Amino acid sequence: MVSAQLLNSVNRPHSLPPWAGCLVLVLSTIIVSCFGYRVVHAYEKWAWIPNLAVFIVFIVQMAKSGNFTGGGFTGGEATAAGVLSFGGATYGFATGWTTYSADYTVFVRKDYPKKVIFFGIVLGLFTPLVFCQVLGAAVYSGTFKDSMWAEHYADHQAGGLMFAVLSVNSLGGFGQFCSVVLAMSTVANNIPNMYTIALCTQAFWSPLVKVPRVVWTLVGNFLTLVICIPAYYHFEEVMDNFMNMIGYYLAIYEAISLSEHFIYRRGFKGYDITAWNDFSRLPIGIAGTIGICFGVFGALMGMDQVWFTGPIGEKINEGGEYGGADIGFELAMSFAFVAYNVARPFELKYFGR
């Protein structure tokens, strides 16, 4: 949606309609995804280079504008509530790699040092996430000093603001070119999701393996298109809600997965990889289902969304100007962890797997 905002800002008044921008991005994702695993890896290996070049241009233009302002760093209940909610949204994006990391590490040598892999992934996630968060906050601060930036942000949100920095009263045509490059960078972020959705669908129910993976990739991209076009017009509200909901799910997933890995499997040696497709030897999933149910309950208790506020989330900063605070992912993880570890020993005792 941010990329569609950028594309819609380029070449006005003959700009690309929002629906067409979404379609271009989805079709580009389909094209790369359908070429297979090695092409996906090759694309991801080199796609960061033009993006980095545009970010350097972006930082230079931001610095030259003189619009950055540190603002006031006030404390209090409202700030604490905002930090909790924003932290949940950030967590929801950052931790998403856990669910499909195994799909993109098969080229890593079996004897490669685990610490190198671990810290390499941490650095690879931490550096761009912090970089983009800090840069985004710095640029947004400019809307308080520059009325033109504020106008573009009000009309087209994040995409409009990036376009204003790069092109309006600054780099002109070259800035518009940089905006297009930056918009198309979303494709590199979408490809792993759209390639993995086929693998996840086939793993969900074994008869679905009979359907070629390319079909599930096409279905996933089609659903993305159906969601992102109407969501484009309610961008800020949709993004805030969506990122927090991802955080709820991933918190539950990680509480269960980490419990199983460290407590019951006691590391990688505890897995029988020959049983990967033998349902008679795999865990039944009773404990996992119980953990999920309690995790959802925890998320409902702690969430603070426009469509629902849980009783615990509502109590935080109660009566303050901000309202509540979203601690849904913290409670989701806690509830899922406790419930799973209460149920799992009984599952092992009575079913043996």
C-alpha positions in Angstrom: 0.0 0.0 0.0 2.9 2.4 0.7 4.4 1.5 -2.6 1.0 2.2 -4.3 1.0 5.6 -2.6 4.4 6.3 -4.1 3.5 5.2 -7.6 0.3 7.3 -7.4 2.3 10.4 -6.5 4.6 10.1 -9.5 3.9 11.9 -12.8 0.9 13.9 -11.6 -1.7 14.7 -12.9 -1.2 11.6 -15.1 -0.4 9.4 -12.2 -1.0 5.7 -11.9 -4.3 4.9 -10.1 -4.0 3.2 -6.7 -5.6 -0.1 -8.0 -3.2 -0.2 -10.9 -0.2 0.4 -8.6 -1.3 -2.5 -6.4 -1.7 -4.6 -9.5 1.8 -3.8 -10.8 3.3 -4.8 -7.5 1.4 -8.0 -7.3 2.1 -9.0 -10.9 5.8 -8.3 -10.3 5.8 -10.5 -7.3 4.1 -13.3 -9.2 6.6 -13.2 -12.1 9.6 -13.6 -9.8 7.9 -16.2 -7.5 6.9 -18.4 -10.4 10.5 -18.8 -11.6 11.3 -21.0 -8.6 13.5 -21.2 -5.6 16.9 -20.3 -7.1 15.6 -17.2 -8.9 13.9 -16.1 -5.7 17.3 -16.4 -3.9 19.1 -14.5 -6.8 16.6 -11.7 -6.7 16.8 -11.3 -3.0 20.6 -11.4 -3.1 20.9 -8.3 -5.3 17.6 -6.3 -4.8 19.0 -4.4 -1.8 21.6 -2.5 -3.9 19.4 0.0 -5.8 17.3 0.4 -2.6 20.3 1.4 -0.6 21.3 3.9 -3.3 17.8 5.5 -3.0 18.0 5.6 0.8 21.3 7.4 0.6 19.7 10.0 -1.7 16.7 10.1 0.6 18.9 10.9 3.7 20.9 13.6 1.8 17.6 15.3 0.7 16.3 15.0 4.3 19.4 16.6 5.7 19.5 19.4 3.1 15.8 20.3 3.8 16.6 21.3 7.4 13.1 20.1 8.4 14.2 17.7 11.1 13.1 18.5 14.6 13.8 16.4 17.7 10.5 17.6 19.3 9.7 17.0 22.9 10.4 13.7 24.5 7.8 13.8 27.2 7.1 11.0 29.6 3.9 9.9 31.4 1.2 7.4 31.0 0.2 8.5 27.5 3.8 8.0 26.3 4.1 4.7 28.0 0.8 3.5 26.4 2.0 4.7 23.0 5.4 2.9 23.4 3.6 -0.4 24.3 1.3 -0.2 21.3 4.0 0.8 18.9 6.3 -1.9 20.2 3.7 -4.5 19.5 3.4 -3.3 15.9 7.1 -3.4 15.5 7.4 -6.8 17.0 4.7 -8.1 14.7 6.8 -7.1 11.7 10.3 -8.0 13.0 9.4 -11.5 14.3 7.6 -12.6 11.1 10.8 -14.1 9.8 10.5 -17.0 12.3 7.6 -18.6 10.5 9.4 -19.1 7.2 13.1 -18.8 7.9 13.6 -22.6 7.4 12.3 -22.2 3.8 15.2 -19.9 2.9 18.1 -21.5 4.7 18.4 -24.8 2.9 21.5 -23.6 1.1 23.3 -23.1 4.4 25.9 -25.9 4.9 25.0 -28.4 7.6 28.4 -27.9 9.3 28.2 -24.1 9.3 28.7 -22.6 12.8 25.3 -22.0 14.4 26.4 -18.9 16.2 27.4 -17.3 12.9 24.0 -18.1 11.4 22.2 -16.7 14.5 24.1 -13.4 14.8 24.0 -13.0 11.0 20.2 -13.2 11.0 19.9 -10.9 14.1 22.2 -8.3 12.4 20.4 -8.7 9.1 17.0 -8.0 10.7 18.0 -5.5 13.3 20.1 -3.2 11.1 17.5 -2.4 8.4 14.6 -2.4 10.9 16.2 0.2 13.2 17.5 2.1 10.2 14.1 2.4 8.6 12.3 3.1 11.9 14.7 6.0 12.8 14.7 7.4 9.3 10.9 7.3 9.2 10.5 9.0 12.5 13.0 11.7 11.4 11.2 12.4 8.2 7.8 12.5 9.9 9.1 15.1 12.3 9.6 17.3 9.2 5.8 17.6 8.7 5.7 19.9 11.8 8.1 22.4 10.1 7.2 22.1 6.4 3.5 22.6 5.4 4.1 21.1 2.0 5.4 17.8 3.6 2.5 17.9 5.9 0.1 18.3 3.0 1.5 15.3 1.1 1.4 13.2 4.2 -2.2 14.1 4.9 -3.2 13.4 1.3 -1.1 10.2 0.6 0.4 9.3 4.0 3.8 7.6 4.1 4.1 7.2 0.3 3.2 10.9 -0.2 5.7 12.0 2.4 8.6 10.0 0.8 7.7 11.5 -2.6 7.7 15.0 -1.2 11.2 14.5 0.2 12.6 13.0 -3.1 10.9 15.0 -5.8 8.8 18.0 -4.7 11.0 21.2 -4.8 14.0 19.0 -4.7 15.2 16.5 -7.3 12.4 16.7 -9.8 12.5 13.9 -12.5 15.3 12.1 -10.8 13.4 12.2 -7.6 10.4 10.6 -9.3 12.7 7.9 -10.7 14.0 7.2 -7.2 10.4 7.1 -6.0 9.6 4.3 -8.5 12.7 2.3 -7.5 11.7 2.7 -3.8 8.2 1.6 -4.6 9.3 -1.5 -6.5 11.5 -2.5 -3.5 8.3 -3.9 -1.9 8.5 -6.8 -4.4 11.6 -8.1 -2.7 9.7 -8.1 0.6 6.6 -9.8 -0.8 8.3 -12.6 -2.7 9.3 -14.8 0.3 5.8 -14.5 1.6 4.1 -15.4 -1.6 6.5 -18.3 -2.4 6.2 -19.7 1.2 2.4 -19.5 1.2 2.3 -22.4 -1.3 4.5 -24.5 1.0 2.4 -23.7 4.0 -0.9 -24.5 2.2 0.5 -27.9 1.2 1.7 -28.6 4.7 -1.7 -27.6 6.2 -3.5 -30.6 4.7 -1.7 -33.4 2.7 -4.3 -33.7 -0.2 -3.5 -30.1 -1.1 0.0 -31.3 -2.2 -1.7 -32.5 -5.4 -2.3 -28.9 -6.4 0.8 -27.4 -8.0 2.6 -24.8 -5.8 2.2 -22.2 -8.5 -1.5 -22.3 -8.1 -1.3 -21.5 -4.4 1.1 -18.7 -5.1 -1.4 -17.2 -7.6 -4.2 -17.6 -5.1 -2.1 -15.9 -2.4 -1.3 -13.0 -4.6 -4.9 -12.7 -5.7 -6.1 -12.5 -2.1 -3.4 -9.8 -1.4 -4.8 -7.8 -4.3 -8.3 -8.1 -3.0 -7.3 -6.9 0.4 -4.8 -4.2 -0.4 -6.9 -2.2 -2.9 -9.8 -1.3 -0.5 -7.3 -1.1 2.4 -5.4 1.6 0.5 -8.1 4.1 1.3 -8.0 3.4 5.0 -4.2 3.0 5.2 -3.2 4.2 8.7 -6.0 2.4 10.5 -5.5 -0.8 8.5 -1.8 -0.9 9.0 -1.9 -0.3 12.7 -4.5 -3.1 13.3 -3.0 -5.5 10.8 0.6 -5.3 12.3 -0.7 -5.8 15.8 -2.7 -8.8 14.8 0.4 -10.4 13.2 2.1 -9.8 16.5 -0.6 -11.7 18.4 -0.3 -14.7 16.1 3.5 -14.8 16.1 3.7 -14.4 19.9 1.5 -17.6 20.3 3.5 -19.4 17.6 6.8 -18.6 19.2 5.6 -19.5 22.8 4.6 -22.9 21.6 7.6 -23.5 19.3 10.2 -22.4 21.7 8.7 -24.5 24.5 8.7 -27.6 22.3 12.2 -27.0 21.1 13.9 -26.2 24.4 11.8 -28.0 27.0 10.6 -31.2 25.3 13.0 -31.7 22.4 16.0 -30.3 24.2 17.5 -28.9 21.1 17.8 -30.1 17.5 18.9 -33.6 18.5 15.5 -34.3 19.8 13.8 -34.3 16.4 13.3 -37.4 14.4 13.5 -36.0 10.9 12.5 -39.3 9.3 9.0 -38.8 10.8 8.3 -35.5 9.0 5.5 -37.0 6.9 4.3 -39.8 9.1 1.2 -38.7 11.0 1.4 -41.8 13.3 4.7 -40.6 14.7 4.1 -36.8 14.9 2.5 -35.0 17.9 -1.3 -35.0 17.8 -1.5 -31.3 18.4 -3.9 -31.3 21.5 -1.4 -29.2 23.6 -0.8 -26.9 20.6 -4.5 -26.3 20.1 -5.0 -25.6 23.8 -2.0 -23.2 23.7 -3.5 -21.4 20.7 -6.9 -21.0 22.3 -5.5 -19.6 25.5 -3.1 -17.4 23.5 -6.0 -15.9 21.6 -7.8 -15.3 24.9 -4.7 -13.5 26.2 -4.6 -11.3 23.1 -8.3 -10.4 23.5 -7.7 -9.4 27.1 -4.8 -7.1 26.3 -5.5 -5.7 22.8 -6.5 -2.1 22.2 -7.8 -1.7 18.7 -10.4 0.5 17.1 -12.8 -2.4 16.8 -12.2 -4.0 20.2 -10.4 -3.1 23.5 -9.7 -5.8 26.0 -10.4 -5.2 29.7 -6.6 -5.3 30.6 -5.7 -3.0 27.7 -8.4 -0.6 28.7 -7.2 -0.4 32.3 -3.7 0.9 31.2 -3.8 4.7 31.2 -7.5 4.5 32.0 -9.0 8.0 31.7 -5.9 9.4 30.0 -5.9 11.4 26.8 -4.5 8.4 24.9 -6.9 5.8 26.1 -5.6 2.3 26.6 -2.5 0.5 25.4 -2.0 -2.6 23.4 -0.3 -5.4 25.3 -2.0 -8.1 23.3 1.2 -9.8 22.1 2.7 -9.9 25.6 -0.4 -11.6 27.1 -0.9 -13.8 24.1 2.7 -15.2 24.5 2.3 -15.6 28.3 -1.0 -17.3 28.2 0.0 -19.6 25.3 3.3 -20.5 27.1 1.6 -21.5 30.3 -1.3 -23.4 28.7 1.0 -25.3 26.4 3.4 -26.4 29.1 0.5 -27.5 31.3 -1.1 -29.6 28.6 2.0 -31.0 26.8 3.2 -33.4 29.6 -0.3 -35.0 29.6 -0.2 -35.3 25.9 3.2 -37.1 26.0 2.0 -39.3 28.9 -1.2 -40.5 27.3 -0.2 -40.5 23.6 3.5 -40.8 23.7 4.2 -38.4 21.0 
